[in-house]
């Protein structure tokens, strides 16, 4: 938990995110890798649950099966169990500037 607090403090100073979701979006490519980040973006983070927008139904189906691996990867990046569930929704493309958009 100490590592997560330190990272949060450092990123607030550098990136100046407005909300925890802004912070998550800023570090998303580092957390999940550039390929996955190019087809996804976090759109909600509440009470340990992250909702991730995916490009289309094919990506959603694949990622639904990998949700637990994605959750573990996110928590490993934070160094703490901050995320208890990851869900994927389709229909909202990644924001401009993401690879693959």
C-alpha positions, 0 to 999 in steps of 0.5 A: 500500500505504501508503494501505491501511495508513493506512486499516487503522490508522484503522479499527482505532482507530475501529471496533475490528474483531476480524478483517480480515473484521470490518473488511471487513464494516464498510466493505462498503457504502462499498466496493460501494455501498448497493444491492449491500451490501443484498443481499450480505455478505462471509463469508470473506477468505483469501489474497486471496480474498473470498467474498461471500454473496448473497441468492439465485440470481438475484443470484449469477448477475448478480454472477458476471458482474461479479466482476472489476468488484467486485474492482477496485472493492474494490482501488480503495477500498483503494488496493492490490491486496489482493484477487485473486478474489471469489466469490459463494455463495447461501443466506445472507442479509445480516445484520440491519440491512443495507438490503434484508434 
